[in-house]
Amino acid sequence: MHISKSILEWFRANGRELPWRGTHDPYAIWLSEVILQQTRVQQGWHYWEQFMQRWPTVEALAQATEDEVLRQWQGLGYYSRARNLHKAALQVVALGGFPRTYEGLRSLCGVGDYTAAAIASMAFGLPVAVVDGNVYRVLARHYGIATPINTAEGKKEFAQLAQALLPVGEAASYNQAIMDFGALQCTPQSPRCLDCPLQESCVALREGRVGQLPVKLKKLKIRQRHLIYIYVRHQGQTALRRRGPGDIWQGLWEPLVIENSELRIENSELSIENSPCAANSPFSILNFQLVRQSVRHVLTHQVLLCDFYLWQPEERPTLPEGYVWVDESEIDRYALPRLIEKMLPSLLVR
């Protein structure tokens, strides 16, 4: 097939040299694919090397605690990936090794169609096509397909086309080739159409629709939240809690946080309306200090506006349910959201 042959030839001359390529180790490949979900290659490369150095096998990763994995993941975001990574490692060890079929790989925690196809083809040479954002873009533009890629119809159409284009006996090379082609040649913005080996057969280029494809329906509304963080310090200790399920940063630790509340100062005392620690307020503003205000932190579907305060009470306060006292000198042992990690230096030096 013309497109497959052209992309493979392009790949041999232009493909990226990445440390997890050239190996058939399913663990190394799986780890790279999980890390690179929602992460740029250059950033992911560093994390992959750190993980491989600390836990060189899936058995070693399975022996780690979830907290250790979350701490190592810190800064990558989308922490459900790290939790699923650890759970899947436990599954693989229980199975006695990685499943050697697409269906078996698909059954692992956090492994979707794309990741299962990547491992199946690159580790075991199975003829399964990958379909990621790069593949959607290349195929949509080349064939002029306007079916939205985030619909059931679109996913089915592109998956069938990608599978049909897979060259016999070259699944691993072709899957890597088309992903690199989308990442380096047929890019989202300013694609290199003038020196593209597919320019003569590209429908989008011929019809002037390169910037319009692929089509993705807009479904998500961005939610804005206001959080007030209070870093409590008393005799070398601070208060932290582990975030529960069903919200951002599940399983990570954070200081005292208040949402949908207001701080009010009256007669040299500060009170918190609708606070989970209302029993501790009002308290003297002499021990309460604003460190940073309206810090903007952007997540995929949410924008957080955060205020950071330092509270150094003279007497040890009673903490709300779920919070524990930890030594400030050991705070690095706790997996924190990237936002909190970035703010810590400002809070610790005061």
C-alpha positions, -999 to +999 in steps of 0.1 A: +000+000+000+014+034-010+009+052+023+023+024+044+054+020+022+060+058+021+057+062+058+081+033+065+107+048+041+103+082+058+107+065+092+140+049+083+154+083+075+137+104+101+125+083+130+134+093+165+160+074+185+143+066+218+157+044+246+127+021+246+130+013+209+150-016+197+138-037+227+112-064+229+109-061+267+071-057+273+078-039+306+100-012+291+076-007+263+045-006+285+062+018+309+071+042+281+036+041+266+019+048+300+043+077+307+039+092+273+001+094+276-005+132+280+032+138+283+058+152+258+086+128+248+114+149+262+098+151+297+087+115+295+121+102+285+136+115+318+108+099+339+112+066+320+149+064+327+143+072+364+116+045+367+138+019+349+167+027+371+147+024+403+125-005+392+142-023+363+116-051+361+078-054+366+085-075+396+105-047+412+077-022+405+051-045+420+071-047+452+070-009+456+042+008+475+017+030+458+030+060+477+065+054+463+052+052+428+032+083+432+062+101+446+083+091+416+056+102+393+053+136+409+053+164+383+038+143+354+002+149+363-028+126+356-019+105+386-045+078+378-018+066+354+006+060+382-020+042+403-030+020+374+006+014+366+012-001+401-020-021+400-012-035+366+023-045+378+007-065+406-016-082+380+013-091+357+033-106+386+002-126+397-002-139+361+035-149+360+043-124+332+028-101+306-001-116+286+010-124+251-023-116+234-040-083+226-070-093+247-049-103+276-030-071+276-062-051+273-074-067+305-046-051+325-055-021+347-052+011+329-043-005+295-066+007+267-068-002+231-038+019+221-014+008+248-024-029+243-018-026+206+016-009+211+028-037+235+013-065+214+030-053+182+064-040+196+070-067+222+054-097+206+052-088+169+014-092+167-004-076+137-023-050+157-025-014+146-021+015+171-045+044+169-035+076+188-038+113+182-010+112+157-026+084+137-060+101+137-044+132+123-024+115+096-052+093+084-079+121+086-058+145+065-045+120+040-080+105+033-100+136+040-121+120+067-144+144+085-159+119+109-153+132+145-126+112+161-142+113+196-174+095+185-181+058+185-185+059+147-152+078+142-132+054+165-145+024+146-138+039+112-102+049+120-095+017+138-106-003+108-086+019+084-055+017+105-057-021+107-062-023+069-030-003+063-008-024+086+019-040+064+024-078+068+053-086+091+061-050+099+036-041+126+061-028+151+080-007+127+049+007+110+032+016+143+062+035+154+066+050+120+031+065+117+033+079+153+066+096+145+052+108+112+024+125+130+046+139+157+073+153+134+059+157+099+021+159+100+020+180+131-011+197+146+002+232+138+023+241+109+027+207+093+055+202+069+033+197+038+059+211+013+083+183+019+058+156+028+062+123+010+024+120+009+016+154-005+005+141-040-021+118-025-032+139+006-068+149+002-067+176+029-037+193+012-054+191-022-087+205-009-072+231+015-085+214+046-053+206+065-061+229+093-097+216+096-088+179+101-091+158+122-125+168+135-132+166+172-165+175+189-162+199+218-180+183+247-163+195+279-169+226+299-140+241+319-148+244+355-133+270+377-126+264+414-113+286+443-092+268+469-078+282+500-047+263+513-036+269+549-002+255+557-003+248+595+030+249+613+034+239+650+066+228+666+082+216+634+052+197+622+025+204+596-009+190+588-015+169+557-043+147+543-045+122+515-070+132+488-098+106+484-113+092+452-137+110+428-118+143+425-084+157+413-051+144+427-066+112+441-042+096+465-019+126+468-012+146+500-020+182+506-021+208+534-053+220+550-076+230+521-109+249+521-132+253+492-163+274+488-154+294+519-145+330+527-119+345+550-130+374+570-110+397+593-128+415+621-113+431+653-079+416+647-093+381+644-098+360+613-127+336+608-135+312+581-170+308+569-182+273+560-148+259+571-142+223+580-121+235+609-146+260+622-138+250+658-104+265+654-116+299+642-116+328+648-079+330+656-054+358+658-042+373+625-008+378+642-001+341+635-017+340+601+000+352+569-009+354+533+019+339+512+005+339+477-029+349+463-048+338+432-023+313+420-037+299+387-032+262+380-047+248+348-058+211+346-075+194+317-111+202+326-106+226+355-089+259+363-079+263+400-074+297+416-056+291+449-047+313+478-019+301+501-017+311+538+007+302+566-008+296+600+015+292+630-008+287+660+007+290+696-013+260+707-017+227+687-051+229+670-075+200+666-073+189+630-104+182+608-111+145+601-086+129+577-056+152+585-025+140+603+006+157+618+038+150+599+073+163+605+083+191+581+117+175+577+100+144+562+075+161+539+095+150+509+084+114+516+048+123+507+036+124+471+023+159+466+004+176+437+028+195+415+011+228+425+018+222+462+053+210+455+060+243+437+046+264+466+064+245+494+096+266+492+077+298+498+060+283+528+089+265+544+113+295+545+090+317+565 
